[in-house]
Amino acid sequence: MKTRITELFEIEHPIIQGGMHFVGLAELASAVSNAGGLGIITGLTQGTPEKLAIEIARCREMTDKPFGVNMTFLPAVRPPDYPGLFEVIVDSGIKVVETAGNNPSQWLPMLKEADIKVIHKCTSVRHALKAQKIGCDAVSVDGFECGGHPGEDDVPNFILLPRAAEELEIPFVSSGGMADARSLVASLAMGAEGMNMGTRFIATREAPVHDNVKQALVKATELDTRLIMRGLRNTERVLTNVGVERLIEKEKALGADLKFEDILPEVAGIYPRVMQEGDVEAGAWSCGMVAGLIHDVPTVRELIDRIISEAEEIINRRLVGIQSA
Ligand SMILES: Cc1cc2nc3c(=O)[nH]c(=O)nc-3n(C[C@H](O)[C@H](O)[C@H](O)COP(=O)(O)O)c2cc1C
């Protein structure tokens, strides 16, 4: 398949692995890039410029294909060293950056100067238009189904993607709820030029996370995610578990009085416990409704090859067949 996204990022298949805290390490990013997609290392998981430089070097040892770095801007008590992290990205010759969480305009001049392509992830048409206006090369349009932060508008991809296609000039990929060939073909039909997957890539052999996490995704259905932190205007879609249900009880009890500190035990420091130690009940970790479409733990290459070959089958047989019937 050839789209503006494959051309822009110089990749074989229009499939991107979104940044994921404690999941987007060199093992997964390189596996996705080696299979012809675009793998992405999650910058903030490394935390410091020194560690990010090591992770990029590690990834480069595992693939000679292009891969990117995700930089997420979130409110933080002690903000990470963003200038240092961006400097490492530029110095290490990275050619793609995925930004998310807030307007990346402050960093665009230095990225453009280094000929780095920027894909900004956003959850609304107005933010996508803003990204286009400030000079982003592409956007990742993240629908209400997505794992992680879906924003506060609650517009699912069956509406959001065609709306993005109506308004945008720069290319965009679908994100949120994407799992297989059907997702890819539907995304292309709605005007996207590729798709971004998060949750689906966690349930792969190469994802460097505890097997309990992968099995939890295989077991989960589309009914097993919850939205948390809505009252704080920091909505996150997570897999339900004991910690999350406790958090939701606190939200109900405290209502408008809820403060971030009230739910710290359920949200702070959870990722290493879940992803590395396999304590999947520890608290809140992002997960999309797409868990309901995850039934196996293939290698990344098996997953991507399957998506591409089944997409060709859908386009060339099913759709053409319907048309000529
Ligand atoms: C466990 C997990 C961690 C994530 N961490 C981040 C992150 O640190 N930064 C970010 O921009 N997006 C993050 N995301 C969002 C993904 O990049 C992607 O946009 C989202 O998963 C797409 O929805 P899907 O899960 O339905 O595929 C995370 C998603 C998951 C499932």
Ligand as a Chemical Component Dictionary entry (heavy atoms), coordinates in Angstrom:
data_LIG
# 
_chem_comp.id                   LIG 
_chem_comp.type                 NON-POLYMER 
_chem_comp.pdbx_formal_charge   0 
_chem_comp.three_letter_code    LIG 
# 
loop_
_chem_comp_atom.comp_id 
_chem_comp_atom.atom_id 
_chem_comp_atom.alt_atom_id 
_chem_comp_atom.type_symbol 
_chem_comp_atom.charge 
_chem_comp_atom.model_Cartn_x 
_chem_comp_atom.model_Cartn_y 
_chem_comp_atom.model_Cartn_z 
_chem_comp_atom.pdbx_ordinal 
LIG C1  C1  C 0 -0.706 1.165 28.010 1  
LIG C2  C2  C 0 -0.800 2.405 27.167 2  
LIG C3  C3  C 0 0.046  3.467 27.424 3  
LIG C4  C4  C 0 -0.016 4.626 26.635 4  
LIG N1  N1  N 0 0.878  5.649 26.870 5  
LIG C5  C5  C 0 0.878  6.731 26.053 6  
LIG C6  C6  C 0 1.848  7.752 26.214 7  
LIG O1  O1  O 0 2.699  7.703 27.106 8  
LIG N2  N2  N 0 1.809  8.817 25.357 9  
LIG C7  C7  C 0 0.874  8.890 24.350 10 
LIG O2  O2  O 0 0.913  9.853 23.574 11 
LIG N3  N3  N 0 -0.057 7.938 24.179 12 
LIG C8  C8  C 0 -0.070 6.867 24.996 13 
LIG N4  N4  N 0 -0.996 5.868 24.784 14 
LIG C9  C9  C 0 -1.975 5.998 23.664 15 
LIG C10 C10 C 0 -1.515 5.241 22.412 16 
LIG O3  O3  O 0 -0.366 5.814 21.854 17 
LIG C11 C11 C 0 -2.597 5.247 21.319 18 
LIG O4  O4  O 0 -2.904 6.578 20.953 19 
LIG C12 C12 C 0 -3.869 4.555 21.771 20 
LIG O5  O5  O 0 -3.544 3.380 22.473 21 
LIG C13 C13 C 0 -4.757 4.235 20.591 22 
LIG O6  O6  O 0 -5.890 3.543 20.991 23 
LIG P1  P1  P 0 -5.995 1.927 21.005 24 
LIG O7  O7  O 0 -5.400 1.517 22.297 25 
LIG O8  O8  O 0 -7.441 1.674 20.911 26 
LIG O9  O9  O 0 -5.196 1.398 19.841 27 
LIG C14 C14 C 0 -0.976 4.720 25.580 28 
LIG C15 C15 C 0 -1.843 3.643 25.354 29 
LIG C16 C16 C 0 -1.770 2.502 26.127 30 
LIG C17 C17 C 0 -2.720 1.364 25.828 31 
# 
loop_
_chem_comp_bond.comp_id 
_chem_comp_bond.atom_id_1 
_chem_comp_bond.atom_id_2 
_chem_comp_bond.value_order 
_chem_comp_bond.pdbx_ordinal 
LIG C1  C2  SING 1  
LIG C2  C3  SING 2  
LIG C2  C16 DOUB 3  
LIG C3  C4  DOUB 4  
LIG C4  N1  SING 5  
LIG C4  C14 SING 6  
LIG N1  C5  DOUB 7  
LIG C5  C6  SING 8  
LIG C5  C8  SING 9  
LIG C6  O1  DOUB 10 
LIG C6  N2  SING 11 
LIG N2  C7  SING 12 
LIG C7  O2  DOUB 13 
LIG C7  N3  SING 14 
LIG N3  C8  DOUB 15 
LIG C8  N4  SING 16 
LIG N4  C9  SING 17 
LIG N4  C14 SING 18 
LIG C9  C10 SING 19 
LIG C10 O3  SING 20 
LIG C10 C11 SING 21 
LIG C11 O4  SING 22 
LIG C11 C12 SING 23 
LIG C12 O5  SING 24 
LIG C12 C13 SING 25 
LIG C13 O6  SING 26 
LIG O6  P1  SING 27 
LIG P1  O7  DOUB 28 
LIG P1  O8  SING 29 
LIG P1  O9  SING 30 
LIG C14 C15 DOUB 31 
LIG C15 C16 SING 32 
LIG C16 C17 SING 33 
# 
